[in-house]
Every structure is written in C-alpha cells, then in structure tokens.
Amino acid sequence: MFSIPATPATRIYQDERPFRFKRGGELPGLTLAYETWGELNADRSNAVLLFTGLSPSAHAASSADDPEDGWWEYMIGPGSAIDTDRYFVLCVNSLGSCMGSVGPASDNPATGKPWRLDFPALSIEDIAASTQRVVEHLGIGRLCAVMGPSMGGMSALAWLKQNPEGARHFLSISSAPRAEPFSIAIRSLQRELIASDPDFADGQYTDETWPRFGMRMARKLGMISYRSAVEWQDRFGRDQQSLYPKQPFTMNFEVESYLEAAAERFIGAFDPCSYLYLSQSMDGFDASENHADLAGALADVRLDSALVIGVDTDLLFPPRQQGEIARTLTAMGVETRLEMLPSPQGHDAFLVDFRNFGSVVGGYFRSIARTIDNGEFAA
Amino acid sequence: MFSIPATPATRIYQDERPFRFKRGGELPGLTLAYETWGELNADRSNAVLLFTGLSPSAHAASSADDPEDGWWEYMIGPGSAIDTDRYFVLCVNSLGSCMGSVGPASDNPATGKPWRLDFPALSIEDIAASTQRVVEHLGIGRLCAVMGPSMGGMSALAWLKQNPEGARHFLSISSAPRAEPFSIAIRSLQRELIASDPDFADGQYTDETWPRFGMRMARKLGMISYRSAVEWQDRFGRDQQSLYPKQPFTMNFEVESYLEAAAERFIGAFDPCSYLYLSQSMDGFDASENHADLAGALADVRLDSALVIGVDTDLLFPPRQQGEIARTLTAMGVETRLEMLPSPQGHDAFLVDFRNFGSVVGGYFRSIARTIDNGEFAA
C-alpha cells in the first residue's frame, strides 16, 4: 500500500459502517486521515470544515504536534486569517487520496493488494459524504463555516447540497459549480499521459515500475494550467540555461527547468491511481445535475452569508464560474461577497498570494466572529 | 524523405547559393515551395508577402490551378479581404517545414537519408531570410505589405528587421515580438512528448515506427492551447459520450473525443522533426535581442502604416504582446491600428472567425489600395 506516512498531528478515523459510492460500488468501512487546529468551543459553534484541492494532505498548517509547514500555512493558525484562537478547523484527507485516507492506493482487504483500478469510481459527492462522517464523529452539529479551494470548493458545494442547513457560512475559493470542457480537456490529457505510460501497466505498477514518465508529463501540464502567463513573464522572462544545444528539444529556458524540477518532486509523492480517480471525480462534478440550474440545485441550502473568491488569471476555474456561484447565492437571499482578486499566479494564487487571500479571508472570518455564540469567543 | 505531395498550384524555387543559418550550419542550396494568387502589376507595387504559422503549407487559398480550399481560404481570393483582383499574394512554405520546402524531413544530399536531427538549428530569422530569396526571384522590390499570423507574424517582424525599407505596410496577426515563458512551456512540453516517445528513436523513426503517441499527445496539448474555455463551454458544455465506464481515465466527454479526432488527423500529416524544429524556432525568437527594447530593434524600419490584430482569449499570443508591437510602431511614427477582437476561439480565431478577421483585414487592405500606384488598381 502506497501512503504518505502519517505526520505526528494526523489522526485516523475508522468507520466500520459500509460506504456506498454515488456511481456504484461500496467499501465495508472507511479510513480517513484528518487534522484539527484550535479548540471546539462549548456550544460547538466555531467549527470550520476545510476541504482540500486534488493533491494536498490533511496537514493544512503546522501545530504543536507537527511544526512542519502545512499546505495553507499562512492561512491557518493563532492570529492568522482563519484564527485558531477563535475557530476550530478540521481538514480531512479526501477519500480516494493517498495521504492516510482510503483510496485506490490502499489495500483491498479481499485481496491484500492495493485496490488500484478496482477501487469504486469516485465522485466529489463521495468525498463530501465521507468527510461528514468525521464531522459527526467529532460531535459537531451545525458548522460555523464550510470551505474549500479548487476541488475543495466543489466538495464544499456538494457537502452543502447533502447538508443544506449544515453550515452558517460558506467560502468558495478559486472553485466552480461544475467542470467545464477546457478544464476537462487538460485533466483528461493528464490522465491519458499517466494511463498510457507502459509502466502504468493497467494499474499493476510496482515501486520499481512506477509510471514516472506519465506522472512527470502530467505534472508539467498541471503546473502550466495552475499558473499564468503574466506571472511567468515577470518571474522567468527569457532567462536561459544553455542556448541552442544541438538537439532541438532539450531544455533551454529557465521556465523549462522550473517545470522539470517541480515534476520531479511530484513523481514519488502521489499515487498514480489516486491521481486518476481524484482528477476524474472533478470532471464528473456538476452541482446542477438533475436540476435546471444551480439555483434549483441549492434551493434548500440555508446560509447566513457566503464569500466567493476568484482570480482573474485563473485558467482552470475562470472568473465566470465564480460569478455563477455568487449570483446564485445572492439571488437566494444569501448575503454574498464576490471578490475577484488581481493575483498574477492564476489558479494557484490561493496557495501563494497570502497578501490578497489572507486579507480577504481574514476579513470575512473576523466579520462572522459575532455568530460564534460563546462568551469566550464573542467579538 | 517525408513531404506532403505538392499540390497542383505549388511551385518549387531552387536556389543554388549556399544558405547560412543564424545559429550555425549551412545548406548548399535551398528548395522552397510557394504559391501565388493574383497578378503582379506593372510597377510591382501590389505584392503581399504572407508568412504562415507553424504547420500550414503554402496553399493558403484555392485558385484555378488548385480548387481545394487553402488554410486561409476565406481571407484570400477575388473580392475577398485580401482581394486578389488588386493584390498579388505570395505564400512560401517555411524553411524547416515538410510541405515542399527543405527541412529536417528532406534528404541530406551527403547521406541520401533524411536530415532529421542533423539539420541545422532553425531560427525565425532563417525562415525570413530564405523567404526573401523567393521574393527576389520573383523580381519584387518593395512589397506593398508583409504579414503573417502566429509564427508568421514573428517571421514578418524578423523579415522587417532584415529588410527595414522592404514593405510599405505591415500586418501582425495574433503574433508576438518574442516568445514568453508560458508559451515556451507549452511548446517545450509538446516537444518533450514527441522526443520522449520511444518510437522517436532520436530521430531515426521510420514509416513503421512513427512516434504516434508523442505526436498525438503534442497535438492535443496544442489544440487546448489554441482555443479557449469560453468557446468550448459553448460548443461542448458537459456533453458526454458514455458516462463513467469502469476505468477512470477513458474518454467520457465530447471535448475528449474532439481532441482525439483532431490529434488522429494530425499524426500522419506532419513530420515529427519538422515540428520540433519549427516549434523550437518560435521559442528562440526575440525581435528585441541585442537591443534595449523593440523600438531599438525596429529603429531602421520604414512603414507607411501597420495593422496589429489580437484576440482577448488568446493564451499563446496574449493581448499584452499585441499591445507592445502596436505601441512601439506608433511611437516610431507609423500610423498603426491595434484591433483587439472579441473572438471566443482563442489563438486559432484568425483561422475560423472570418467575420471579425475578414472585416478588419479587408478594411485595411481597401484603405491601403491607394498606395498601389497603378491605373488598373487605383482605388
């Protein structure tokens, strides 16, 4: 079984109840890795549920138990934008991932070997429903807020549909109500690159025959789609390493070395089948499915307020899609703020543009602090 | 030797003088395929030189000799935007390509086998300089206009630097004064996909061992970068073929079939080494090289007017780069029009958005018709 070793702060939730997948198939139980920050207050009104993007673990931020930086280190902590002196934050490694939670890389108890392509088809709704089991396990009723960036925003939307009165506030960050064909095309090509690698071997790769080429190409394409032309022009320009070697296809430009290094780091750090399943789950997501539109799909949802953030250079989750979420919530009577940030870093801006994102998310969490009905945490 | 069969209207120019490449290496002579439309007028003042993008042949439009549609059929012809009743149009298959002109797919006379990776490194400046030999061969002095879309606009800029008083008018269409890292990254990944295909075999592929996988993946990535999210959302939405087959990486969405079909058509139609060389030549292009800026590089250029067209959804040649060309020419005192078109088709819009492009280019050519100093063609 491939799994990133659990970090000191990771807790494992074992659920012995069967879990049925939306598109068929079931697991006899669930193993889900999660981390928390801050303390749940007396009336359990200060819980923030954070869904992740495709590849992150539950380790969103450092803590006393694990001082290593998390993937959203700047955002979460005492005095940070999501202030863990006020809020109790929960982050679960997504079902289907390979960082402690059960997924295609986990052993199938029936065979003692990794599930790989025998794992049930995964949907965003499955990620949402499995995560709710951890929320219930922790004894949390109504959440103060549910949120997520990228794929995490899709999971948060799916969770809201499953738990229409489950949260008072909602933050959608560089996300979308459904996968559109441009993003589908990019993810589809990434999956084809991985699955076509002879070393993928229909999912029967070993540690020795890891589909390195496919993972490297997929990650490079991912990096291109995650960032933006403006950022790279400022960052790399036409800086070169070695000009015009004989062969016309070797690396010349700084940006090419950057992609190579980023891809090389990723290859051993994520299970190829997990990647395929999570990527496919995003393509399959449409919050409006079986409804005329998003408003119809969200009709039962009750929220006190919402914050929708997008970035104008985001190629994968374009501003248009943030607008649809914000307009729909506003039309439903939810007090909604749409923030279109001018970050040059494209889709990845939420990970790196701490000034813009930290300030908007922090302002929002300070403004909703009054809804935490507890002396200790009252604004 | 791989070469697309010459079409009936294709003419071959043989130049027996050696040709030195900018970055080293030379050929003992040049073979260049070209086509023309319309008639050169008495004082040879109505010639329009059209440079192509990466993959097109010299067959830009149909004619009596070849009724088959060309790659810019709507743009060129009697009464069309580039009106061949007024103008004499010349289009040359780029040096390095595989559609009649000499390139890596041509036989190396020294070995009797294709050049492949032994072909000299290609630059945009080489394409411009070799093309000028055809212009001179046809007895054309100062051109009425030099123009090109995409890579062709780069070649036209390089040609202007080599022939600063060589044209009265200049049209840059969805092009750029230099390759920026975002476009470099995409092209670099395409080249890596081709060159890493085991069937590429360091350029020693045969008809039986063509690097089909690499070419298919490179073309799919190309298609993604050539179009736009907006167009595909309108065109494909979430239309599906077959929902959720067992394996998580097979084609589900209409957009995936579209890419597959487009890639399949391309595989046998372009030589892999030609693709690598032409792609690399774009990355290597910087009209400002050895100058402080573009204005310095173009200081000697004399033009009566210029038209710069861009598309706001173009990912590869973004509006910012069109702006740089237009601003520079304006500052030089050239009467310059910058048209930023709202086409949804991204970089490929010039090929398909005949309404917007035909109207702007046609209007420009009508407005400069007065510069054709000939009774027959006077406005």
Chai-1 contact restraints between the chains, C-beta under 6 A:
chainA,res_idxA,chainB,res_idxB,connection_type,confidence,min_distance_angstrom,max_distance_angstrom,comment,restraint_id
A,R23,B,Y244,contact,1.0,0.0,6.0,A-B,restraint_1
A,L117,B,Q247,contact,1.0,0.0,6.0,A-B,restraint_2
A,A121,B,Y244,contact,1.0,0.0,6.0,A-B,restraint_3
A,E180,B,Q233,contact,1.0,0.0,6.0,A-B,restraint_4
A,P181,B,W232,contact,1.0,0.0,6.0,A-B,restraint_5
A,P181,B,F236,contact,1.0,0.0,6.0,A-B,restraint_6
A,P181,B,V255,contact,1.0,0.0,6.0,A-B,restraint_7
A,F182,B,A229,contact,1.0,0.0,6.0,A-B,restraint_8
A,F182,B,W232,contact,1.0,0.0,6.0,A-B,restraint_9
A,I184,B,F253,contact,1.0,0.0,6.0,A-B,restraint_10
A,I184,B,V255,contact,1.0,0.0,6.0,A-B,restraint_11
A,A185,B,I224,contact,1.0,0.0,6.0,A-B,restraint_12
A,A185,B,V255,contact,1.0,0.0,6.0,A-B,restraint_13
A,A185,B,L259,contact,1.0,0.0,6.0,A-B,restraint_14
A,S188,B,E256,contact,1.0,0.0,6.0,A-B,restraint_15
A,L189,B,K220,contact,1.0,0.0,6.0,A-B,restraint_16
A,R191,B,F249,contact,1.0,0.0,6.0,A-B,restraint_17
A,A195,B,F249,contact,1.0,0.0,6.0,A-B,restraint_18
A,K220,B,L189,contact,1.0,0.0,6.0,A-B,restraint_19
A,I224,B,A185,contact,1.0,0.0,6.0,A-B,restraint_20
A,A229,B,F182,contact,1.0,0.0,6.0,A-B,restraint_21
A,A229,B,P318,contact,1.0,0.0,6.0,A-B,restraint_22
A,W232,B,P181,contact,1.0,0.0,6.0,A-B,restraint_23
A,W232,B,F182,contact,1.0,0.0,6.0,A-B,restraint_24
A,Q233,B,E180,contact,1.0,0.0,6.0,A-B,restraint_25
A,F236,B,P181,contact,1.0,0.0,6.0,A-B,restraint_26
A,R238,B,D286,contact,1.0,0.0,6.0,A-B,restraint_27
A,Y244,B,R23,contact,1.0,0.0,6.0,A-B,restraint_28
A,Y244,B,A121,contact,1.0,0.0,6.0,A-B,restraint_29
A,Q247,B,L117,contact,1.0,0.0,6.0,A-B,restraint_30
A,P248,B,L276,contact,1.0,0.0,6.0,A-B,restraint_31
A,P248,B,Y277,contact,1.0,0.0,6.0,A-B,restraint_32
A,P248,B,Q280,contact,1.0,0.0,6.0,A-B,restraint_33
A,F249,B,R191,contact,1.0,0.0,6.0,A-B,restraint_34
A,F249,B,A195,contact,1.0,0.0,6.0,A-B,restraint_35
A,F249,B,L276,contact,1.0,0.0,6.0,A-B,restraint_36
A,F253,B,I184,contact,1.0,0.0,6.0,A-B,restraint_37
A,V255,B,P181,contact,1.0,0.0,6.0,A-B,restraint_38
A,V255,B,I184,contact,1.0,0.0,6.0,A-B,restraint_39
A,V255,B,A185,contact,1.0,0.0,6.0,A-B,restraint_40
A,E256,B,S188,contact,1.0,0.0,6.0,A-B,restraint_41
A,L259,B,A185,contact,1.0,0.0,6.0,A-B,restraint_42
A,L276,B,P248,contact,1.0,0.0,6.0,A-B,restraint_43
A,L276,B,F249,contact,1.0,0.0,6.0,A-B,restraint_44
A,Y277,B,P248,contact,1.0,0.0,6.0,A-B,restraint_45
A,Q280,B,P248,contact,1.0,0.0,6.0,A-B,restraint_46
A,P318,B,A229,contact,1.0,0.0,6.0,A-B,restraint_47
